[in-house]
Amino acid sequence: MTLNSILFTAKKPDISYECIVIKKSMSVGIYFATTTGKTEDVAERLHGLLGGTDTPKDMSDVDDLKEFQDHDGIICGIPTWNTGADSERSGTAWDTLLDEISELDLSGRKVAIFGLGDSSTYTENYCDAMEELHRFFKTAGASMVGYVSASEYTFDESKSVDNGSFCGLPLDEDSESDLTDARLVKWADQLKNEIPGLA
Ligand SMILES: Cc1cc2nc3c(=O)[nH]c(=O)nc-3n(C[C@H](O)[C@H](O)[C@H](O)COP(=O)(O)O)c2cc1C
């Protein structure tokens, strides 16, 4: 966390006083979990597109989830591996952390989720795990952002769609990798409007 301080002295006829203005810069963390590396790769690409974000961190290396509370914004990447499961859909480190996330106080924090999946082979369960992460962060009081219209995708079903929108950004590096760059650029621009401190 960076602190910028401005110190100035003002004088009135017979009083002199000093005023310190402390401005805290916004902090935005990127977190991911992965099995074959695709979610990590996308986290790095997003970091390159979003000035103001910290270096992406693997959830396997996070010892204390309370560090989420040090951020004003959090961007989370999650793949889907447990096809059709009701719970623990990601098959990664996120699964065992969901309850703990919901017990945090993340009120006032903006949280955006991106998901990795395969819209062709797993078209009935496209990026299902995003919904789970979205739900637990919401329970923690976070203000959820980064929603994307489902009309921009070809798939049959996803637990991550509500009212015509995905609860984050779905990406398909298996069957539609040629679309990922444009999707990332567009989402990065959206997040710059939704999460303070991004440039
Ligand atoms: C056994 C298996 C199950 C999968 N299940 C799903 C699924 O249910 N839904 C989906 O969208 N993608 C599914 N995928 C695709 C992965 O989510 C996709 O390859 C993703 O990019 C992996 O991300 P990672 O490399 O970060 O682990 C599955 C892949 C495999 C091999």
PDBQT file of the ligand as one rigid body, heavy atoms in Angstrom, charges set to zero:
ROOT
HETATM    1  C1  LIG A 201     -11.844 -33.316 -17.261  1.00  0.00    +0.000 C 
HETATM    2  C2  LIG A 201     -12.177 -31.905 -17.651  1.00  0.00    +0.000 A 
HETATM    3  C3  LIG A 201     -13.355 -31.349 -17.191  1.00  0.00    +0.000 A 
HETATM    4  C4  LIG A 201     -13.719 -30.051 -17.562  1.00  0.00    +0.000 A 
HETATM    5  N1  LIG A 201     -14.923 -29.546 -17.176  1.00  0.00    +0.000 NA
HETATM    6  C5  LIG A 201     -15.338 -28.339 -17.647  1.00  0.00    +0.000 A 
HETATM    7  C6  LIG A 201     -16.651 -27.852 -17.366  1.00  0.00    +0.000 A 
HETATM    8  O1  LIG A 201     -17.474 -28.491 -16.711  1.00  0.00    +0.000 OA
HETATM    9  N2  LIG A 201     -16.987 -26.624 -17.852  1.00  0.00    +0.000 N 
HETATM   10  C7  LIG A 201     -16.136 -25.872 -18.613  1.00  0.00    +0.000 A 
HETATM   11  O2  LIG A 201     -16.510 -24.790 -19.043  1.00  0.00    +0.000 OA
HETATM   12  N3  LIG A 201     -14.868 -26.318 -18.885  1.00  0.00    +0.000 NA
HETATM   13  C8  LIG A 201     -14.446 -27.516 -18.425  1.00  0.00    +0.000 A 
HETATM   14  N4  LIG A 201     -13.192 -27.971 -18.709  1.00  0.00    +0.000 N 
HETATM   15  C9  LIG A 201     -12.257 -27.103 -19.461  1.00  0.00    +0.000 C 
HETATM   16  C10 LIG A 201     -11.295 -26.372 -18.529  1.00  0.00    +0.000 C 
HETATM   17  O3  LIG A 201     -11.993 -25.573 -17.617  1.00  0.00    +0.000 OA
HETATM   18  C11 LIG A 201     -10.369 -25.475 -19.365  1.00  0.00    +0.000 C 
HETATM   19  O4  LIG A 201      -9.461 -26.289 -20.070  1.00  0.00    +0.000 OA
HETATM   20  C12 LIG A 201      -9.622 -24.420 -18.571  1.00  0.00    +0.000 C 
HETATM   21  O5  LIG A 201      -8.993 -23.548 -19.464  1.00  0.00    +0.000 OA
HETATM   22  C13 LIG A 201      -8.608 -24.994 -17.607  1.00  0.00    +0.000 C 
HETATM   23  O6  LIG A 201      -8.042 -23.944 -16.885  1.00  0.00    +0.000 OA
HETATM   24  P1  LIG A 201      -6.671 -24.112 -16.077  1.00  0.00    +0.000 P 
HETATM   25  O7  LIG A 201      -5.595 -24.472 -17.087  1.00  0.00    +0.000 OA
HETATM   26  O8  LIG A 201      -6.411 -22.794 -15.461  1.00  0.00    +0.000 OA
HETATM   27  O9  LIG A 201      -6.869 -25.196 -15.052  1.00  0.00    +0.000 OA
HETATM   28  C14 LIG A 201     -12.823 -29.277 -18.365  1.00  0.00    +0.000 A 
HETATM   29  C15 LIG A 201     -11.629 -29.837 -18.801  1.00  0.00    +0.000 A 
HETATM   30  C16 LIG A 201     -11.326 -31.142 -18.479  1.00  0.00    +0.000 A 
HETATM   31  C17 LIG A 201     -10.045 -31.753 -19.042  1.00  0.00    +0.000 C 
ENDROOT
TORSDOF 0
